[in-house]
Amino acid sequence: MTDRHNSPRRVLIVDQSEDTREVLRTVLQQHDVQIYEARGGAEGLDLARRCHPDVMVVDLDTVNPADISVCDGFNRQARLENSSLVLLGSVRRWRLATSYSDVVPKPYHYGPLLRKIESLLQQSSAGATETPG
């Protein structure tokens, strides 16, 4: 577990589309968010383990459907780090459990996706500043 009190907010974007990564990166960096990017699922999971993002945005089309362990790895990493996980696409295609609360079906619009990410970052920041009772 990492101490997020004094660290910048971090978002990991796992998407094979350079355009999607660029749009998300451009907007989020304007809000002083540190961005990590990966083109594939395994690379993204490695980054998640090393960089401890507050929010992970994972396009399910980026992950090989034969490798369900990568999706499970993101879920485990999110729980371990108390991070938010946003999945883009269809969880039914993957036969994933419905425990993924932040699923954005395709096609999606960037505006609502960015608002969701920003909301999750605010929740993460609020949780980091709370003092234990």
C-alpha positions, 0 to 999 in steps of 0.5 A, spaced: 500 500 500 502 506 498 502 513 501 498 518 497 497 524 502 503 528 498 503 524 491 500 527 485 494 523 483 495 517 478 491 514 472 493 508 468 490 508 461 491 501 458 488 502 451 491 500 444 488 506 441 493 512 441 488 516 439 484 514 446 490 515 450 492 522 447 485 524 448 485 522 456 492 524 457 491 531 454 485 532 458 487 529 465 494 532 465 491 539 465 488 537 472 495 535 474 494 528 474 500 523 472 499 519 467 501 512 465 500 508 459 500 501 456 498 499 449 497 492 452 494 488 458 500 485 460 504 491 460 499 495 463 498 490 469 506 491 470 505 498 470 499 498 475 504 494 480 510 498 479 506 505 479 500 504 484 495 508 480 489 511 483 485 510 477 486 504 472 482 505 465 482 498 461 480 497 455 477 490 454 479 490 447 486 491 449 487 484 453 487 478 449 480 474 451 484 467 452 488 471 458 482 472 463 488 472 468 490 479 466 483 482 468 483 478 474 490 481 475 487 488 474 482 487 479 486 484 485 491 490 484 485 495 484 483 491 491 490 491 494 492 498 492 485 501 494 484 503 486 478 504 482 478 500 476 474 502 470 473 497 464 471 499 457 467 494 453 463 488 455 464 484 461 459 479 458 464 478 452 469 476 458 464 472 462 467 476 468 463 477 475 459 483 475 463 486 481 466 490 476 462 497 478 465 501 473 464 499 466 463 503 461 460 500 455 462 501 448 461 505 444 462 511 449 463 518 449 470 522 452 466 527 456 462 522 460 468 517 461 473 523 463 467 525 468 467 518 471 475 518 472 475 525 475 470 523 480 473 517 482 480 521 483 476 526 487 473 520 491 481 517 492 483 524 494 478 525 499 479 518 502 487 519 502 486 525 506 481 522 511 484 521 518 483 514 521 478 514 527 
